[in-house]
């Protein structure tokens, strides 16, 4: 054991000594451009970096070697790829990226992008990509030097070349553009304006067998697809078909997940969405459905996002419903992941919009309504709480069914709709009032106790007296007042709050519809006083 430790120590000392010696020699040799001498020093540096990158990089910085690199890159010879390789290796360390920029390495590296030598291009792409990684200074310097445009042109020119060495170079160049633009909308928009999207789609088709390159393309798509300016370019390509083709070939679960994370935002574009949907029979759409009940939260969310995007299209809704989407989506009731709950609640709301049968089918599903009532109290997750209230209201509004109303009443949903009527969002207020109006019209006797317990009449009085209430809110509040007059306890509350005085003032409201309804409501109140 002791002998082994001694051997390792000797190797470390040897590497350290050789590195120091090589750095000194390099400083002396770089002036007279002795290629052989410089090359052996560079090889020693690469060995030291391979042995211990962090320590070797620190030593290179301490001995002031970085500022010598531009002159070594100025003349292209057998040393050039080694110099670029050394820069790529040291730039793996975060603490070395700014020094690389300060040493003036970016302009000569960008110049090397114009050469024909594939090894030089490979190492230069690595160097620029590593300097850009998570470094504002690196990205700014590369941006100013115009490297992205040159790299994008290289990728476009080499896209159809399936030679393994070219595949490796393309992977490096794509990685460089990724590091350059990651989390920066301005730089990503610049890449889109350069036309990189059609080129990346082409790569996906030509190099489907190249795992590293397709992975790089997928990550790039994921980043770029979020930008509004990318939607048009994506729609003009056959990206949907390429992704579907790639998906079918995949055995790896993780790669499939990556593909779906790209597909979700792509489905926001109507043209791309229809290609993926294929009338409800598309293999991608079918696969998306299987993701909702998955145990993988990321898959659940990706599936939820994609289904929501498909459901935005009016024509798709009936096809989705006949394909059994609502049954699949109902499986999300078991999900404990708020982002999934939120997205799928919104999806169900979109699906039942103008779909009477679907609204009635879901609205009489006791498990669903009970879960919605439970989530209406999810104060820790405002989004889930809001969407649960809106779906509860939508089930009543779109079905106009006494059975749905009865299910909501029995599950304790009325009080939540009354609370929703006091929301700060006018749309939610209005949706709640319309639903409450239907409850009163379809089954007032069953709802009476809940209306009294949730102080509905007092809420309506407040909505009518508040100046900030929108005309729609005032109108629907008066409709609801008329609807509850058939209940003795509610009628009694209306009389005690002097509603006639409030309503008579609204007869002169600037909105003619509100003024007209105020006259009708006043007549009703007077007749039943």
C-alpha positions in Angstrom: 0.0 0.0 0.0 2.8 2.4 0.9 4.6 1.6 -2.4 1.4 2.5 -4.3 1.2 5.9 -2.4 4.8 6.6 -3.2 4.3 5.9 -6.9 1.2 8.2 -7.0 3.2 10.9 -5.1 6.1 10.6 -7.6 3.7 10.9 -10.6 2.1 14.0 -9.1 5.5 15.6 -8.3 6.7 14.7 -11.8 3.6 16.2 -13.5 3.8 19.4 -11.3 7.5 19.8 -12.1 7.0 19.1 -15.8 4.1 21.6 -15.9 6.2 24.4 -14.3 9.1 23.6 -16.6 6.8 23.6 -19.6 5.2 26.9 -18.7 8.6 28.5 -18.3 9.8 27.1 -21.6 6.6 28.2 -23.3 7.2 31.8 -22.0 10.7 31.7 -23.4 9.9 29.9 -26.7 6.7 31.9 -27.7 8.8 34.9 -28.7 11.0 33.1 -31.2 8.1 30.9 -32.5 10.1 27.7 -32.2 7.3 25.4 -33.2 8.9 22.1 -32.1 9.7 23.5 -28.7 6.3 25.1 -28.2 4.5 22.0 -29.3 6.2 19.8 -26.8 5.3 22.3 -24.1 1.7 22.4 -25.2 1.5 18.6 -25.0 2.9 18.7 -21.5 0.2 21.3 -20.5 -2.5 19.0 -22.0 -1.2 16.1 -20.0 -1.2 18.2 -16.8 -4.8 19.4 -17.5 -5.9 15.8 -18.1 -4.3 14.8 -14.8 -5.7 17.6 -12.6 -7.6 20.3 -14.6 -8.2 22.7 -11.7 -4.7 22.8 -10.3 -3.1 23.0 -13.8 -5.5 25.8 -14.8 -4.6 27.7 -11.7 -0.9 27.3 -12.4 -1.4 28.5 -16.0 -3.1 31.6 -14.7 -0.6 32.3 -12.0 2.4 32.1 -14.4 0.7 34.5 -16.9 0.5 32.2 -19.8 -3.0 33.2 -21.0 -1.9 36.6 -22.4 0.6 34.7 -24.6 -2.1 32.6 -26.3 -3.3 35.2 -28.8 0.2 35.4 -30.4 0.3 31.5 -30.5 -3.1 31.5 -32.3 -2.2 34.3 -34.7 -0.2 32.0 -37.1 -1.8 28.8 -38.0 0.4 25.7 -37.7 0.5 22.3 -36.0 0.3 24.0 -32.6 -3.0 25.8 -33.3 -5.4 22.9 -32.4 -3.4 22.2 -29.2 -3.6 25.9 -28.1 -7.4 25.9 -28.7 -7.7 22.6 -26.9 -5.8 24.0 -23.8 -8.1 27.1 -23.8 -11.2 24.7 -24.0 -9.8 22.7 -21.1 -9.0 25.6 -18.8 -12.4 27.3 -19.6 -14.1 24.3 -18.0 -13.4 26.0 -14.8 -15.7 28.9 -13.9 -12.8 30.9 -12.4 -10.9 30.8 -15.7 -13.6 32.2 -18.1 -13.3 35.9 -17.3 -9.4 35.7 -17.4 -9.7 34.1 -20.9 -11.8 37.1 -22.0 -9.4 39.6 -20.3 -6.4 37.9 -22.0 -7.9 38.8 -25.4 -8.5 35.2 -26.5 -11.9 35.7 -28.1 -11.0 37.6 -31.3 -8.2 35.2 -32.4 -10.4 32.2 -31.6 -13.2 33.7 -33.7 -10.7 34.2 -36.6 -9.9 30.5 -36.5 -13.6 29.7 -37.3 -12.8 30.8 -40.8 -10.2 28.1 -41.4 -10.8 24.7 -43.1 -9.0 22.4 -40.7 -11.7 20.3 -38.9 -9.6 19.7 -35.8 -8.9 23.4 -35.4 -12.7 24.1 -35.8 -13.5 21.4 -33.3 -11.2 22.7 -30.6 -12.1 26.3 -31.3 -15.8 25.5 -31.0 -15.1 23.8 -27.7 -13.1 26.7 -26.4 -15.7 29.3 -27.3 -18.5 27.2 -26.0 -16.8 26.6 -22.6 -15.9 30.3 -22.3 -19.6 31.2 -22.9 -20.9 28.7 -20.4 -22.8 30.5 -17.6 -20.5 33.6 -18.2 -21.9 37.0 -19.0 -18.4 38.3 -19.9 -17.8 35.3 -22.2 -21.1 35.7 -24.0 -20.7 39.4 -24.5 -17.2 39.0 -26.0 -18.3 36.2 -28.3 -21.4 38.3 -29.3 -19.2 41.3 -30.1 -16.8 39.2 -32.2 -19.7 37.9 -34.3 -18.9 34.2 -33.6 -22.6 33.0 -33.6 -23.2 34.0 -37.2 -20.1 32.1 -38.5 -20.9 29.0 -36.4 -24.5 29.0 -37.6 -23.3 29.2 -41.3 -20.9 26.3 -40.6 -23.8 24.2 -39.2 -26.0 25.0 -42.2 -23.2 24.1 -44.7 -22.4 20.8 -42.9 -25.9 19.7 -42.1 -26.1 17.0 -44.8 -22.7 15.6 -44.1 -23.0 12.3 -42.2 -19.3 11.6 -41.7 -18.7 10.7 -38.0 -16.0 13.4 -37.6 -18.4 16.0 -39.0 -21.2 14.7 -36.7 -18.8 15.4 -33.8 -18.1 18.9 -35.1 -21.8 19.7 -35.5 -22.5 18.5 -31.9 -19.7 20.9 -30.6 -21.0 23.8 -32.7 -24.6 23.2 -31.5 -23.4 23.0 -28.0 -21.4 26.3 -28.4 -24.6 28.1 -29.6 -26.5 26.6 -26.7 -24.0 27.9 -24.2 -23.9 31.2 -25.9 -27.7 31.8 -25.8 -28.9 29.9 -22.8 -31.3 31.8 -20.6 -30.8 35.0 -22.7 -33.8 35.9 -24.7 -32.0 38.6 -26.7 -29.3 36.1 -27.9 -31.9 33.4 -28.6 -33.9 35.8 -30.7 -30.7 36.6 -32.6 -30.2 32.9 -33.4 -33.8 32.7 -34.5 -33.3 35.7 -36.8 -30.3 33.9 -38.3 -32.5 31.1 -39.3 -31.1 28.4 -37.0 -34.4 26.7 -36.5 -34.8 25.2 -40.0 -31.1 24.1 -39.8 -31.6 22.3 -36.5 -34.8 20.6 -37.9 -32.7 19.5 -40.8 -30.0 18.1 -38.5 -32.7 16.2 -36.6 -33.8 14.5 -39.8 -30.3 13.8 -41.3 -28.5 12.8 -38.1 -31.3 10.9 -36.2 -28.8 8.1 -35.5 -26.4 10.5 -33.7 -27.5 10.4 -30.1 -25.4 13.3 -28.9 -26.4 15.6 -31.8 -30.1 14.9 -31.5 -30.0 15.5 -27.8 -28.3 18.9 -28.4 -31.0 19.7 -31.0 -33.8 18.8 -28.6 -32.3 21.0 -25.8 -32.0 23.9 -28.3 -35.6 23.4 -29.5 -36.7 23.4 -25.9 -35.0 26.8 -25.3 -36.1 28.4 -28.5 -39.7 27.1 -28.6 -40.6 29.3 -25.6 -39.9 32.5 -27.7 -42.9 34.0 -29.5 -40.6 34.8 -32.5 -39.8 31.1 -33.0 -43.4 30.0 -33.5 -43.6 31.0 -37.2 -40.3 29.4 -38.1 -41.2 26.2 -36.3 -44.6 26.1 -38.1 -42.8 26.5 -41.5 -40.7 23.4 -40.9 -41.6 19.7 -40.5 -40.4 19.7 -36.9 -43.5 17.9 -35.7 -43.0 15.0 -38.1 -39.3 14.8 -37.3 -40.0 14.7 -33.6 -42.7 12.0 -34.0 -40.2 9.9 -36.1 -37.5 10.4 -33.5 -40.0 9.5 -30.7 -41.0 6.2 -32.4 -37.3 5.2 -32.5 -36.6 5.9 -28.9 -36.2 3.2 -26.3 -34.9 5.6 -23.6 -37.5 7.0 -21.3 -35.5 10.2 -20.7 -35.1 11.0 -24.4 -38.9 10.5 -24.9 -39.4 13.0 -22.0 -37.1 15.5 -23.7 -39.1 15.2 -26.9 -42.4 15.8 -25.1 -41.0 18.9 -23.3 -40.3 20.3 -26.8 -43.7 19.2 -28.1 -45.7 21.0 -25.4 -44.8 24.6 -26.3 -44.8 23.7 -30.1 -48.4 22.6 -29.8 -49.2 26.3 -28.9 -48.9 27.0 -32.6 -52.1 25.9 -34.4 -50.4 24.5 -37.5 -47.9 22.4 -35.5 -50.6 21.3 -33.1 -52.8 20.0 -35.9 -49.9 18.0 -37.3 -49.4 16.3 -33.9 -53.1 15.9 -33.1 -54.0 14.2 -36.5 -57.7 14.3 -35.7 -57.2 12.7 -32.3 -55.5 9.7 -33.8 -51.9 11.0 -33.8 -49.3 8.8 -32.1 -47.9 11.7 -30.2 -51.3 12.8 -29.0 -52.1 9.2 -27.9 -48.8 9.0 -26.0 -49.4 12.3 -24.3 -52.7 10.9 -22.9 -50.7 8.0 -21.3 -48.5 10.5 -19.5 -51.2 12.1 -17.3 -51.6 9.1 -15.0 -47.8 8.6 -14.9 -46.0 8.5 -11.6 -43.3 10.8 -13.1 -44.2 14.4 -12.2 -42.3 15.9 -15.1 -44.1 13.6 -17.6 -47.4 14.5 -16.0 -46.8 18.2 -16.4 -45.5 17.8 -20.0 -48.6 15.8 -20.8 -50.9 18.3 -19.1 -49.4 21.2 -21.0 -49.7 19.4 -24.3 -53.3 18.4 -23.7 -54.2 22.0 -22.7 -52.7 23.2 -26.0 -54.6 20.7 -28.1 -57.8 21.7 -26.3 -57.5 25.3 -27.3 -58.8 24.4 -30.8 -62.6 24.4 -31.0 -62.6 21.6 -33.7 -60.3 19.4 -31.6 -62.6 19.5 -28.5 -65.3 17.1 -29.7 -62.7 14.8 -31.2 -60.7 14.8 -27.9 -63.9 14.1 -25.9 -64.8 11.2 -28.2 -61.3 9.9 -27.9 -61.9 9.6 -24.1 -59.7 12.5 -23.0 -61.9 13.5 -20.1 -61.6 10.0 -18.6 -57.8 10.2 -18.9 -57.7 13.7 -17.5 -59.9 12.7 -14.6 -57.0 10.5 -13.4 -55.2 13.7 -12.4 -57.5 13.7 -9.4 -54.9 11.5 -7.7 -52.1 13.9 -8.5 -50.6 15.8 -5.5 -48.6 18.1 -7.8 -50.2 21.6 -7.9 -48.8 22.6 -11.4 -50.4 19.4 -12.9 -53.6 20.0 -11.0 -53.7 23.7 -12.2 -53.1 22.9 -15.8 -55.5 20.0 -16.0 -58.3 21.9 -14.3 -57.9 24.6 -16.9 -57.9 21.9 -19.6 -61.2 20.4 -18.4 -62.7 23.9 -18.3 -61.7 24.4 -22.0 -62.9 21.0 -23.0 -66.5 21.5 -21.7 -66.8 25.0 -23.1 -69.9 24.8 -25.4 -70.0 21.0 -24.9 -73.3 20.4 -23.1 -73.0 16.6 -22.9 -69.4 16.6 -21.6 -70.3 19.3 -19.0 -73.2 17.2 -17.8 -71.2 14.0 -17.7 -68.4 15.6 -15.7 -70.8 17.7 -13.5 -72.6 14.5 -12.3 -69.3 12.8 -11.5 -69.4 13.0 -7.7 -65.7 12.2 -7.2 -64.7 15.1 -9.5 -67.1 17.5 -7.8 -66.0 16.5 -4.3 -62.3 17.0 -5.3 -63.1 20.4 -6.8 -64.8 21.4 -3.6 -61.8 20.3 -1.6 -59.4 22.2 -3.9 -61.6 25.3 -3.6 -60.1 25.6 -0.1 -56.5 25.1 -1.2 -55.3 28.5 0.1 -51.7 27.4 -0.3 -52.2 27.1 -4.0 -54.1 30.1 -5.3 -54.0 29.0 -8.9 -55.5 25.6 -8.1 -58.1 27.2 -5.9 -59.1 29.7 -8.6 -59.3 27.0 -11.4 -61.3 24.7 -9.2 -63.9 27.5 -8.6 -64.0 28.3 -12.3 -64.5 24.7 -13.3 -67.3 24.2 -10.7 -69.0 27.2 -12.2 -68.4 26.1 -15.8 -69.9 22.7 -15.2 -73.2 24.4 -14.2 -73.1 27.1 -16.9 -72.4 24.8 -19.8 -74.7 21.9 -18.8 -77.6 24.0 -17.5 -78.5 20.7 -15.9 -80.6 20.2 -12.7 -78.6 17.0 -12.0 -75.3 18.9 -12.1 -76.7 21.6 -9.9 -77.9 19.0 -7.4 -74.5 17.3 -7.4 -72.7 20.6 -6.7 -75.2 21.5 -3.9 -74.8 18.0 -2.3 -71.0 18.2 -2.4 -71.0 21.6 -0.7 -70.0 23.7 -3.7 -72.5 26.6 -3.3 -70.6 28.5 -0.6 -67.5 28.5 -2.8 -69.4 30.0 -5.7 -70.7 32.7 -3.4 -67.2 33.5 -2.3 -66.1 33.5 -5.9 -68.6 36.2 -6.6 -66.6 38.5 -4.4 -63.3 37.8 -6.3 -61.1 40.7 -7.4 -61.3 39.3 -10.9 -64.4 40.5 -12.8 -64.5 37.4 -15.1 -64.6 35.1 -12.1 -67.2 37.2 -10.4 -69.4 37.1 -13.4 -68.9 33.3 -13.9 -70.0 32.7 -10.3 -73.1 34.9 -10.6 -74.3 33.2 -13.7 -73.8 29.8 -12.1 -75.6 30.9 -8.9 -78.4 32.3 -11.1 -78.8 28.8 -12.7 -78.7 27.1 -9.3 -81.5 29.4 -8.1 -83.5 28.9 -11.3 -83.1 25.1 -11.4 -83.3 24.0 -7.8 -83.8 26.9 -5.3 -85.4 24.7 -2.7 -82.3 22.5 -2.4 -79.9 25.5 -2.4 -81.9 27.7 0.0 -80.0 26.6 3.1 -76.6 27.1 1.5 -77.6 30.5 0.1 -78.6 31.7 3.6 -75.5 30.2 5.3 -73.1 31.8 2.8 -74.8 35.2 3.1 -75.6 35.4 -0.6 -78.1 38.3 -0.2 -75.6 40.5 1.7 -73.0 39.7 -1.0 -75.4 40.8 -3.8 -76.3 44.0 -1.8 -72.6 44.9 -1.6 -72.0 44.2 -5.3 -74.9 46.5 -6.3 -73.9 49.3 -4.0 -70.2 49.3 -4.9 -69.4 51.9 -7.6 -66.5 49.9 -8.9 -68.7 46.9 -9.8 -68.7 46.4 -13.5 -72.1 46.7 -15.4 -72.2 42.9 -16.0 -71.8 42.3 -12.3 -74.7 44.7 -11.4 -76.9 43.2 -14.2 -76.3 39.5 -13.1 -76.7 40.5 -9.4 -80.2 41.9 -10.1 -81.1 38.8 -12.1 -80.1 36.6 -9.1 -82.0 38.8 -6.7 -85.2 38.2 -8.7 -84.4 34.4 -8.8 -84.1 34.0 -5.0 -87.4 35.9 -4.3 -89.2 32.5 -4.4 -87.6 31.5 -1.1 -89.2 32.9 2.0 -86.0 33.3 4.2 -84.1 34.8 1.3 -87.0 37.1 0.4 -87.1 38.2 4.0 -83.4 39.1 3.9 -83.9 41.1 0.6 -86.7 43.1 2.3 -84.5 43.8 5.4 -81.7 45.3 3.3 -83.9 47.8 1.5 -82.9 46.6 -2.0 -85.5 48.8 -3.6 -83.6 51.9 -2.7 -80.4 50.5 -4.2 -82.0 49.3 -7.4 -84.0 52.5 -8.0 -80.7 54.4 -8.2 -79.5 52.1 -10.9 -82.4 53.0 -13.2 -80.4 56.1 -14.2 -77.2 54.0 -14.8 -75.3 55.0 -18.0 -75.4 51.4 -19.2 -78.9 50.9 -20.8 -79.0 47.1 -20.1 -78.3 47.7 -16.4 -80.8 50.6 -16.3 -83.5 48.4 -17.9 -82.9 45.5 -15.6 -83.0 47.9 -12.6 -86.6 48.9 -13.7 -87.7 45.3 -14.0 -86.1 44.3 -10.7 -87.7 47.3 -8.9 -91.1 46.3 -10.3 -90.6 42.7 -9.0 -89.4 43.9 -5.5 -92.4 46.3 -5.3 -94.9 43.7 -6.3 -93.5 41.2 -3.7 -92.9 43.6 -0.9 
